[in-house]
Amino acid sequence: MRPEKKAIAEEIHRLLSDSEFVILTDYLGLSVQQLAELREKLAGEGARLQITKNRIFRIVAAEFGWTGFPEQLRGPSAMVTTTSPNADPCRVAKVLTGFTKEHELPVIKLGVLKDRVVAGEDVVALANLPAREVLIAQLVSTVAGPLTQLAGVMQQKVSSLVRALQAVADKKSGGKEGE
């Protein structure tokens, strides 16, 4: 490999090793202004977009053990990687799909999440998931629902017991007064 390509491969390796996930898109047809706009939106979510050569990406990906790339990895590619350890792949995918809806580009080719290669459709499905906070709230309500019902049932049983004891106490105290 020529020195300049080796330097590019090292840069891609560094970006991928620092990133929690990667999404590959086809940027062909986007103007320089649109690319700048997309980069700005991605930066707001802790991600960056960088143009890459598929051949070099495949070589570096093989070093990570990512193999079996489908036919989508053809033509010009840009990779989206994280710049922050707190970057949320769902939010980044939402930015990409939202931009695609506005401009009909870029086409999401594929993604690599947790060392697993996923198709572009899976990345779009990831974008359609509710926000992390909403998912956590749904989980908490699912867990808390039965516990809340159990607490209500237990409170009713205790209340019934207290009423029964009070009735017995009232009957005993009422019976002594009449004698």
C-alpha positions as CSV (number, residue, x, y, z in Angstrom):
1,M,0.0,0.0,0.0
2,R,1.3,3.5,-0.9
3,P,2.3,5.7,2.0
4,E,-0.6,8.2,1.5
5,K,-3.2,5.3,1.4
6,K,-1.5,3.8,4.5
7,A,-2.0,7.1,6.3
8,I,-5.6,7.2,5.3
9,A,-6.1,3.6,6.5
10,E,-4.5,4.5,9.9
11,E,-6.8,7.5,10.2
12,I,-9.9,5.4,9.4
13,H,-8.6,2.8,11.9
14,R,-8.3,5.5,14.6
15,L,-11.8,6.8,13.9
16,L,-13.3,3.4,14.0
17,S,-11.5,2.3,17.2
18,D,-12.7,5.5,18.9
19,S,-16.3,5.1,17.7
20,E,-19.2,3.3,19.3
21,F,-20.8,2.6,15.9
22,V,-20.4,3.5,12.2
23,I,-22.9,4.1,9.5
24,L,-22.0,4.1,5.8
25,T,-23.9,6.3,3.3
26,D,-23.7,7.1,-0.3
27,Y,-23.1,10.9,-0.6
28,L,-23.2,11.1,-4.4
29,G,-25.5,13.9,-5.5
30,L,-25.1,16.0,-2.3
31,S,-23.8,19.5,-2.9
32,V,-20.9,20.9,-0.8
33,Q,-23.4,23.1,1.0
34,Q,-25.6,20.1,1.8
35,L,-22.6,18.1,3.0
36,A,-21.7,21.0,5.3
37,E,-25.3,21.2,6.6
38,L,-25.3,17.4,7.3
39,R,-22.0,17.6,9.0
40,E,-23.2,20.4,11.2
41,K,-26.4,18.4,12.2
42,L,-24.3,15.3,12.9
43,A,-21.9,17.3,15.0
44,G,-24.8,18.4,17.2
45,E,-25.4,14.7,18.0
46,G,-21.7,13.9,18.7
47,A,-21.0,12.4,15.3
48,R,-18.9,13.2,12.2
49,L,-19.1,12.4,8.5
50,Q,-16.0,11.6,6.5
51,I,-15.6,10.6,2.9
52,T,-13.9,7.2,2.6
53,K,-12.8,4.7,-0.1
54,N,-14.6,1.4,0.1
55,R,-11.5,-0.7,-0.5
56,I,-9.5,1.0,2.3
57,F,-12.6,0.8,4.6
58,R,-12.9,-3.0,3.9
59,I,-9.2,-3.5,4.7
60,V,-9.5,-1.6,8.0
61,A,-12.9,-3.3,8.8
62,A,-11.2,-6.7,8.4
63,E,-8.8,-5.7,11.1
64,F,-11.8,-5.3,13.4
65,G,-13.2,-8.6,12.3
66,W,-16.1,-7.0,10.4
67,T,-16.6,-9.1,7.2
68,G,-19.2,-10.1,4.8
69,F,-20.2,-6.7,3.6
70,P,-23.1,-6.8,1.2
71,E,-23.3,-5.4,-2.2
72,Q,-24.4,-2.0,-0.8
73,L,-20.7,-1.2,-0.2
74,R,-20.3,0.0,-3.8
75,G,-19.9,3.5,-5.2
76,P,-18.9,6.6,-3.3
77,S,-19.1,6.2,0.5
78,A,-19.1,8.4,3.5
79,M,-18.8,7.0,7.0
80,V,-20.5,8.5,10.1
81,T,-18.6,7.9,13.3
82,T,-19.0,9.1,16.8
83,T,-16.9,11.9,18.4
84,S,-18.4,11.4,21.8
85,P,-18.7,8.3,24.0
86,N,-22.2,9.4,24.8
87,A,-23.4,9.6,21.2
88,D,-26.7,7.7,20.7
89,P,-26.8,5.7,17.5
90,C,-30.6,6.1,17.4
91,R,-30.3,9.9,17.4
92,V,-27.6,9.9,14.8
93,A,-29.7,7.6,12.6
94,K,-32.7,10.0,13.1
95,V,-30.5,12.9,11.9
96,L,-29.5,10.9,8.8
97,T,-33.0,9.7,7.9
98,G,-34.4,13.2,8.6
99,F,-31.9,14.7,6.2
100,T,-32.6,12.0,3.7
101,K,-36.4,12.9,3.8
102,E,-35.6,16.5,3.2
103,H,-33.1,16.1,0.4
104,E,-33.7,12.6,-0.8
105,L,-30.0,11.9,-0.1
106,P,-27.8,10.4,1.3
107,V,-28.7,6.8,0.9
108,I,-27.9,4.8,4.0
109,K,-25.9,1.7,2.9
110,L,-25.2,-0.2,6.1
111,G,-24.0,0.2,9.7
112,V,-21.8,-1.5,12.2
113,L,-23.3,-1.6,15.7
114,K,-21.6,-3.6,18.5
115,D,-19.2,-5.3,16.0
116,R,-22.2,-6.5,13.9
117,V,-22.8,-5.5,10.3
118,V,-26.4,-4.4,9.7
119,A,-28.2,-3.5,6.5
120,G,-29.3,0.1,5.7
121,E,-32.9,-0.9,6.4
122,D,-31.9,-1.8,10.0
123,V,-30.3,1.5,10.5
124,V,-33.5,3.2,9.3
125,A,-35.5,1.0,11.7
126,L,-33.1,2.1,14.5
127,A,-34.0,5.7,13.6
128,N,-37.7,4.9,14.0
129,L,-37.2,3.8,17.6
130,P,-38.5,6.1,20.3
131,A,-35.9,8.2,22.1
132,R,-33.8,6.5,24.8
133,E,-35.6,8.4,27.6
134,V,-39.0,7.3,26.2
135,L,-37.9,3.6,26.1
136,I,-36.6,3.9,29.7
137,A,-40.0,5.4,30.8
138,Q,-41.8,2.6,29.0
139,L,-39.7,0.0,30.8
140,V,-40.2,1.6,34.2
141,S,-44.0,1.8,33.7
142,T,-44.0,-1.8,32.6
143,V,-42.2,-2.9,35.7
144,A,-44.0,-0.5,38.1
145,G,-47.5,-1.3,36.8
146,P,-47.9,-4.7,38.5
147,L,-46.1,-3.4,41.6
148,T,-48.6,-0.5,41.9
149,Q,-51.5,-3.0,41.5
150,L,-50.1,-5.2,44.2
151,A,-49.7,-2.3,46.5
152,G,-53.3,-1.3,45.9
153,V,-54.6,-4.9,46.6
154,M,-52.5,-5.1,49.8
155,Q,-53.8,-1.7,50.9
156,Q,-57.4,-2.9,50.3
157,K,-56.8,-6.0,52.4
158,V,-55.3,-4.1,55.2
159,S,-58.2,-1.6,55.1
160,S,-60.7,-4.5,55.2
161,L,-58.9,-6.0,58.2
162,V,-58.9,-2.7,60.0
163,R,-62.6,-2.2,59.3
164,A,-63.4,-5.8,60.5
165,L,-61.4,-5.2,63.7
166,Q,-63.1,-1.9,64.3
167,A,-66.5,-3.5,63.8
168,V,-65.6,-6.2,66.4
169,A,-64.4,-3.6,68.8
170,D,-67.5,-1.5,68.3
171,K,-69.7,-4.6,68.8
172,K,-67.9,-5.5,72.1
173,S,-68.0,-2.0,73.4
174,G,-71.7,-1.6,72.3
175,G,-72.7,-4.9,74.0
176,K,-71.2,-3.9,77.4
177,E,-73.0,-0.6,77.5
178,G,-76.4,-2.3,77.1
179,E,-76.0,-4.6,80.1
